């Protein structure tokens, strides 16, 4: 089975410049150039260019820091989810069970059998109070239905147990 890791090891801080840092550096350089040209020429247009470059730098910085904070939050959540999954696989948390379709169908059939028995119980109780010959027939039919349903449910359980107990193995006589 492959080893499950949290992923935190691969996301440790790296000392390499990222695209965001390079872009920020370019914007800072553009602002400095715009301020130098504006100071040298001392014109209104130069200062307007410097102000626009400064606003672009502020906008880029805000976007950069918001995205970086969001990415770190996603990374922490990812690490937490992977740690929870690793704990479940190790068995230190509640076990995860998978029920296949055959098991689910088996449970539905048995559930249906119990529902039939509950309905027939209601029929028996209702007709016992009446005390008429017709109600006695209804009670007999309801009891017969309960008996058949219970027998079928028990047979389903026995077949399921037999199927689970069958193991492909070689018997070694010693």
Secondary structure, 3 states (H helix, E strand, C coil): CCCCCCCHHHHCCCCCCCHHHHHHHHHHHHHHHHHHHHHHHCCHHHHHHHHHHHHHHHHHHHHHHHHHHHHHHHHHHHHHHHHHHHHHHHCCCCCCCCCCHHHHHHHHHHHHHHHHHHHHHHHHHHHHHHCCHHHHHHHHHHHHHHHHHHHHHHHHHHHHHHHHHCCCCCCCCC
